[in-house]
Amino acid sequence: MKRNKRKKSDRFRTLVAFRDERSNASEAYRTLRTNLQFASVDREVKSILVTSSGPAEGKSTTITNLAVVLAQSGKKVLLIDADMRKPTVHHYFRVPNHRGLSNMLAGVNTLEEVITKTGVNNLHVVTSGPVPPNPAEILASKKMSQFVKNVVSDYDYVLIDAPPVVAVTDAQILAGYVDGVVLVIHAGKTNKDMAVKAKHLLENVHARILGTVLNNRKLDHNGYYEYYHYEQES
């Protein structure tokens, strides 16, 4: 029990944009926010999917902190945990997960019943809910695509946390519902071939890749790391 509590607390501490707005990491997330807003110059970007090539590359940390800085700028934000295989958003915000996206898509709960307030003004979340036996089929349903369309009209930004794109098809399915995709890569951990494969898999479904977030990139010989580096797609 103590171990589980420690894991949840550790995940909460990764909301650096909420806990320490003056930190370098928080500033990095604000820069990411600005870059994504510039991506809307020629074509509106309101719904964004964040994924990675493999597990433990920092996609959930990236999307939760991005949601925070967007909300801090006065935007109304909805964060959806669509990683039904390994959900984590509820840990970051310390909210319950006994009902969420899976319950709504199964018709057990309404949208209003699964939207949860957070401790951040302007930011709501829809947790994943109980893990279903068929995540890909549920996410590919008309009900899911309609859900995204509906909430986009109610929020300034809708962010979707998706499973790693190489492991399962979920992210490819969800990419068809959003305005753009951000691919998270962990420096020194992500295999180059896997990163390239992830990019190709997204391109195969005609996803609009907005850019790449590179976590834990070493900056200089002193061993300092920046929290992420963002590269926009041309």
N, C-alpha and C positions, 0 to 999 in steps of 0.2 A: 504493500500500500504506500509506504513512504517513497519507494522508487517511482511509482506512478505520479505521485504528487510532485516530485522533483522534476520529472519530465515536463509536466504541464507548466510548472513555474518557469523552467528554462525557456519553453516556447513563448511564454508571455514576455519574457525579457527581450526577446528578439524584436518586439515592437518598439524599436529604438526611435522611430519617428514620433511616437506618442510619449515615450518616457524621457527622451533627451533631444528636444528640438534643435539644440545648438550644436549637436555633435556633427562630425564630418560625415558619418553615415546618413544622418537625417538630411544633410545638405545634398548628398548624392541622390537620395530618393526624390528630393525636390527638383533636381536637375533632370532626372528621368521623367518626372511629371511634365516639366517644361518641354522636353523633347517630344513626348507623346502628343502634347497639345499642338506643337508645330506640325505634327503629322496630319492635323485636321485642316490645314490651310486649303488644300485642293479638294479634299473629300472628308466629310464629317466622320469622326471616330468617337463613338459613344460607348461601344461595347468592345471589350478587349479580353482576349484569352491569354493566359500565361501558362506555359508548359516548359518541359525540359526534355532532353534526350533520354535521361535515365533518372533513377531515384537519388535523393539526397544531394541535389544540385542547387537547392535554394529557391525553388520556384514559389513555394508557399510563403517563405520569408519575404521574398520580393513583392508578391502580390498583396500581402497584408499591409506592408509598410507603404506601398504605393496607394492603396486605398485610404490609408490614414492621411497622407500628405494631400491627396485630392480633396478629401473632406475638410482638411484644415484650410484649404484655399476657398472655402465657401461653396463647394460643389456638393450636390446631393448624390451620394454614392451607395450602390448596392454591390456587395461582395458575395458571390455564390460559390460554395464549395461543391464542385462537380467531380471531385476526386473521390468517388464512392468506394474505391478499393482501399485507399489509405487516407481517410479524411483527417485534416489537422486544424482547419480554420477555427473550430470551436475551442481548441486549446489556446490559440493565440489570444482570443478575446474572453476566455473564461465564461463561455455561455453553454447551456445544455445542448445536447445533440440527440435527445430521445425522439425528436421529430424534426424533419427538414425536407430537403429536396425529394428524396426517395418517397416519403410519405405523400407529398403533394402530387407527384407524378403517378402514384398508385391510386390516387383519389381518396386517400384516407383523411387528408387535411387540406384546407384551403390555403391560398397564397398568403392571406392575412395572418393565418395561424402559424406559418413557418418563417415569416420575416421577424428577425430579432434585432432589437436596439443594442448598440454597443456603448462603451463609455466615451466614445468619440462623437462629438456633435456632427450631424449630417451623414453619419455612416451606419448603415444597416447591413446585416448579414443573413444569408440563408445557408444554414449548415447542411451537411450532406444527408443527415438522417441515418437510420439503420442501414447497414450495408446490404444491398439486395443481391440475389443470386445471379442476376443478369444485367450488370451495369450498362454494357454497350447497347443492348436492345432498348433499355429504358431511355437512354440519352438520345437514341436515334428516333424516338417517337415524335409524332406530330405535336403531342402535348408539350414536349420540351422545347421545340422550336417556337411554338406559339407563346410559351411562357417567357422566353427571352424577348420576343417582339413586344409583349405586353409591358414588361418592366422597363425596357429601354425608353418607352414613352413617358414613364413616371420618374425617371432619374436622369441626372446629367451624365453619369458614368455607371456602366454595369461591368464589373470585373468578374471573370470566371477562372477559378483555379482548376486546372485539368490534370489528369494523370500524365506521366511521361509518354511522349509520343511514340518512341520506339517499342516500348513494352506492350502497349495495347492500342486498340483503334479509337478509344474514347476521344482523344484530343483531335484526331482527324474529323470525327463526326461533329464535335462541337465547333470546330473552326468554320464550319459552314453557316453558323448562326451569328457570327460576330463581324465587326468591322475590321478587326486586325488581330494579329497574334504576336506576342513577345516570347522569344525563345531564351530560356535561362541556361547558361553553361557555367560549370565550376572549373576555374583555372587550376590546372595541375591534376585534376581528377577526371574530367570528361575526356573520353577517348575521341580523338579528332574524327575518326571514321564514323563514330556514333553521332557526333554533332552534324556531320555532313548528311548522314542518313536521315536524321530528324528533319533537317531542312528540306530534303527531297520529298519526304513523306508528306510534309505540309504543302509543298508546292504541287504534289500530285492531286490534292483535293482543291487546288486553286485558292489556298489560303493567302491572305494578304499579310506577309510578314513585315511588321513594322520595324523590328530591329532585334538585336541580341543583347542580353545582359550577361556580362562576364563577372562572376563572383570571385572574390578572393584573389584578384590579380596582384602579383608582387610588383611594387612600384620602383624600388631602387635597391642598392646594395646594402642598405641598412636594415632591410627585411620588413619594411612597412608594407601594409596591404591596404588597398582601398576596398570598400565594401562591394562595389560593382563598377564595371565599365560598360557603357552603353554604346552600341554601334547601330546606326540607323540603316535600314535597307535602302538601296538606291532604286 
